[in-house]
Amino acid sequence: MATAGTASKARDISTATGSPATCHLESRAVQVGDIHIRYLRGGQGDPLVIIHGCGDGAEAWLPAARELSRHYTVYIPDLPGFGYSQSLRGKCHVSNFVSFIDDFSRSLYLNRFHLLGHSSGGSIALLYALRFPHRIKKLTLVSSIGLGEGVALWVRVLSSPVFARTIGEAGIAILKAAGWLSGLLHTSPRFVNSLPRARVALGTSTTTLKRRSTVPLGHVSELTMPTLLVWGSNDSIVPVSHAYATARLIPRCQLHVFEGTGHRVHRDNCEELCQLLVRFLNQDFPT
C-alpha cells in the first residue's frame, strides 16, 4: 500500500465562469508509491474519483468537474504516463492501473467513494469495483471499453502489440507530428508525457485485434453497488449495444443514452451529464 506524500502547493486552474457556488479545481501533486502523480481536486461533499480514458488526461474533465464540485469533492488523477504524472515502471497492464487507483485513493485517505470511468478508464473502474466492492459507493461507466466485442477496428489496430512493435515509438511520433494520430486520439500538445508508452500499453491491455472483452460479461452480474451506464447513441468507438447488453446483467443498474452523441459524452453533453450524475449519486437505493 502506498503512503501519502506531501502535496505540492496547489495551483488554481478554474476560470471565472459559472455561478458563484461553483468550487475551484486545483492542480495538486502526491507521491503514490515511487511515482509522482498530478491530480485535480475541488469541491465539497462525498468523494468522487474520475478516471479519464487513454485519449485524454485529467483536464479533459475540467468542465464537468467544475459543475460536479458544487455537490461532491472531485478527484481526477492524471493516470501514470499521462498528462503530468510519471509513468509506471515496467509493463503497464490494466491490472496495474487498477492497483494504482487503489494506492492513489488510499494515499488521499479515501475509504469509500463514488467512482466514474470513461472509455479505457471505464475498464479500470469496472475491474476496480469488482475487486474492491466494499470501497465503492456508486459506479458510473461512460462509454466504457471492455464490455463486449465490436470495438472500432482502428482502435483495435492502434492498440495491438503488433502495431506498437512494428512502427515503434519513433513511428508513432512521426504520425503524431503529421497530425493524423493526434486528431484521431484527441491528444493535446499540453500533455507532458509522450503518446506511445502509456497510451499504447493501456490500449493493448483493454482492446485487442481479436475483439476480446476486458471483463467477461458474466462477471458484471457480481457488481453489488448501484451502477449507471452512460453512452452516446452514435458512439463510433464502443457501440451502444454494449450498454444495452450490460445493463440487463447488472443487478442495480440504470442506463442513459444520449441521442446523437458520440464517444465523448463528457464534452458534447457536459451539462446534461452532470445533471444526470447528480440525480443518480443523490438517489437512495434499497440495500
VEXLO-325114 format. One record per residue (C-alpha): residue in three letters; x negated, z, y. Coordinates in steps of 0.02 Angstrom, whole numbers, plus 50000, padded with zeros to 5 digits. Layout:
<nodes>
ALAXZY/...
</nodes>
This chain:
<nodes>
MET500005000050000/ALA499354995750172/THR499125009050301/ALA499725007250478/GLY498475000650603/THR498395003650787/ALA499444991050880/SER498634981751022/LYS499304982751198/ALA500994974251194/ARG501224957851285/ASP502964954151354/ILE503434936251310/SER505264936951364/THR505964926651505/ALA507074932151646/THR508564922751574/GLY510014931051486/SER511074946151525/PRO510304962351590/ALA510694970351423/THR509524958551333/CYS507974967751273/HIS506234960751297/LEU505224954551150/GLU503404959851146/SER501934952251055/ARG501044965750956/ALA499684967150826/VAL499484977950672/GLN498204979150533/VAL499034976050366/GLY497794979650229/ASP496254969950278/ILE497084956650386/HIS497574956450570/ILE499414952150595/ARG500304946950755/TYR502164950650764/LEU503574950750890/ARG504584966550918/GLY506014971351030/GLY507724979351043/GLN508554994850978/GLY509604999550829/ASP509424995950644/PRO507824986550600/LEU507984967950564/VAL506484958750491/ILE506484939650509/ILE505364928450402/HIS505044911250475/GLY504834895350373/CYS503244885750337/GLY503584873350477/ASP503714886950608/GLY502954903050672/ALA503734918850741/GLU504014911450913/ALA505214898350843/TRP506454912750827/LEU506244919251005/PRO507924912951075/ALA508874920750929/ALA507814936550933/ARG508194939551117/GLU510044939651081/LEU509914949550919/SER508824962651005/ARG510364968251100/HIS511014975350936/TYR509504978250823/THR507654981850826/VAL506954964750783/TYR505284962150696/ILE504604944450669/PRO502854943150597/ASP501794927650601/LEU501534926050414/PRO499694926650359/GLY498894910050401/PHE500234905450528/GLY500294907450715/TYR499094920850774/SER498914930250609/GLN497404929950497/SER497534921550327/LEU497694929850159/ARG496094929550059/GLY496144919449901/LYS497634909549837/CYS499214910149943/HIS500664910449820/VAL502434915149868/SER502194931449773/ASN500754935849890/PHE501914933550039/VAL503214944549955/SER501904958249938/PHE501394955350118/ILE503164958650180/ASP503164975050085/ASP501484980150158/PHE501994974550333/SER503614984350332/ARG502774999950264/SER501404998450394/LEU502754999750527/TYR503625013950431/LEU505195003750397/ASN506015011850248/ARG507635001750242/PHE508034986550346/HIS509044970650360/LEU508074955250302/LEU508284937150355/GLY507294922250291/HIS507334903950343/SER506804889150235/SER505234894350138/GLY505444911250220/GLY507114912050130/SER506204910649963/ILE505104925250014/ALA506604935450072/LEU507594932049913/LEU506154936749799/TYR505834952349902/ALA507664957649890/LEU507624955349701/ARG506014965249685/PHE506414979149810/PRO508324980049820/HIS508284998349871/ARG507404993850034/ILE508624980450094/LYS510234984750185/LYS510884966850200/LEU510104950050160/THR510314933650255/LEU509644917050191/VAL509634902550314/SER509374885150239/SER508334893250104/ILE507174883449993/GLY507064889049812/LEU508894889849762/GLY509064873449669/GLU508464855849639/GLY508554841049755/VAL507414846249898/ALA506954831250006/LEU505664820049923/TRP504474820050072/VAL504454839150069/ARG504024839249884/VAL502664826149908/LEU501834835250053/SER501974851749960/SER501194845349800/PRO499454851349750/VAL499024833249709/PHE499344828149889/ALA498334842649957/ARG496864839149840/THR496914820449869/ILE496824819450058/GLY496094836750088/GLU496114846550250/ALA495204832750344/GLY496524820150293/ILE497944831350346/ALA497064834650511/ILE496984815850542/LEU498834813950505/LYS499224828650617/ALA498164821350756/ALA499094804950739/GLY500704814450771/TRP501574809550611/LEU501414825650512/SER501594837050662/GLY503264829150706/LEU503844829550526/LEU503484848050506/HIS503944853050684/THR502214860150714/SER501664866550883/PRO499954864950965/ARG500124882951022/PHE499784889050846/VAL498024895350822/ASN497924892950634/SER497714875350566/LEU499084867150466/PRO498374864350292/ARG497834880450209/ALA499314892150232/ARG500714879550250/VAL500224868450106/ALA499874883849998/LEU501584891350034/GLY502404874550011/THR501604871649841/SER502244888449779/THR504044885749836/THR504284867149808/THR503614855149676/LEU503754836749633/LYS504734842049478/ARG506104849349589/ARG505974866749513/SER506834881549593/THR505794896349652/VAL507144907949584/PRO508184903349431/LEU509994903649489/GLY510434916049353/HIS509414929349442/VAL510334928549608/SER511794937449524/GLU510644952649518/LEU510694954549707/THR511544971149744/MET511594970649934/PRO512864961250042/THR512174943650066/LEU512524930050194/LEU512094911750164/VAL511974900650318/TRP511754881850307/GLY511944865750405/SER513094852850328/ASN511844839050371/ASP510284847950308/SER509144833750252/ILE507844845550178/VAL508874857550073/PRO510594850750027/VAL512094861350070/SER512614860149887/HIS511294873549854/ALA512264885549964/TYR513944882349879/ALA513204884249705/THR512274900249750/ALA513744908249840/ARG514764907749679/LEU513434918149589/ILE513034932149712/PRO514244946849692/ARG514464951649876/CYS514144935349964/GLN514784926550119/LEU514434908250159/HIS514484899650328/VAL514144881050350/PHE513844873950523/GLU514614856650527/GLY513494842650591/THR511944853750593/GLY510314850750502/HIS508934862050437/ARG508554871250599/VAL510154881050623/HIS509244894350724/ARG508814881550856/ASP510304869950854/ASN511654883350840/CYS510744898550908/GLU512184907050998/GLU513434904350858/LEU512164910150728/CYS511824926250822/GLN513674929950837/LEU513884926950651/LEU512424938350609/VAL513064952550718/ARG514784951750635/PHE514004951750462/LEU512734965450493/ASN514034976650576/GLN515334973950440/ASP515724988050319/PHE515634983150136/PRO516344993349991/THR514985001049884/
</nodes>
